[in-house]
């Protein structure tokens, strides 16, 4: 098996996404936590890079949406941390 650099980046991205999902299911990460969201963002980006070898429109759309949703979650998390929480 002869893998190009972009194949290795794609494999790392796949492992990041699967690892994040496993850690979420194992209760080790929060779905709204920054580490989970960053693993998904960079994982999807890695899979997108792998498309430099052989383009696949379905994977492109899936991973682009995955990155957009992850970016939205990151912004939402950062805004929630920046705004003061109401006290009773």
C-alpha positions, -999 to 999 in steps of 0.1 A, spaced: 0 0 0 15 32 -12 -1 62 4 4 99 -5 7 126 21 -29 136 16 -40 100 23 -22 102 56 -39 135 64 -73 119 56 -66 89 78 -56 112 107 -89 132 101 -109 100 101 -93 89 133 -99 123 149 -137 121 141 -140 85 152 -120 92 183 -141 122 192 -173 101 187 -159 73 208 -149 96 236 -184 113 235 -201 79 238 -178 68 266 -187 100 285 -152 114 283 -161 144 262 -191 167 261 -208 172 228 -209 210 235 -173 211 246 -145 227 227 -123 196 224 -150 176 208 -159 203 184 -122 209 174 -116 172 168 -146 172 145 -135 204 127 -99 193 121 -110 158 114 -134 168 86 -107 192 73 -83 163 71 -108 142 52 -113 171 28 -76 173 22 -76 136 12 -99 145 -17 -69 160 -34 -60 125 -44 -94 114 -58 -124 138 -56 -157 125 -44 -186 150 -44 -206 132 -17 -176 131 7 -169 168 -1 -205 178 7 -206 157 39 -172 170 53 -179 206 43 -212 205 62 -194 187 91 -168 216 92 -195 243 90 -215 227 118 -184 222 139 -174 259 133 -209 270 144 -206 249 176 -172 264 183 -185 300 179 -216 292 200 -194 277 228 -170 306 228 -199 332 229 -215 313 258 -182 314 277 -177 351 270 -212 362 282 -218 364 319 -242 338 332 -272 352 351 -272 346 389 -303 342 410 
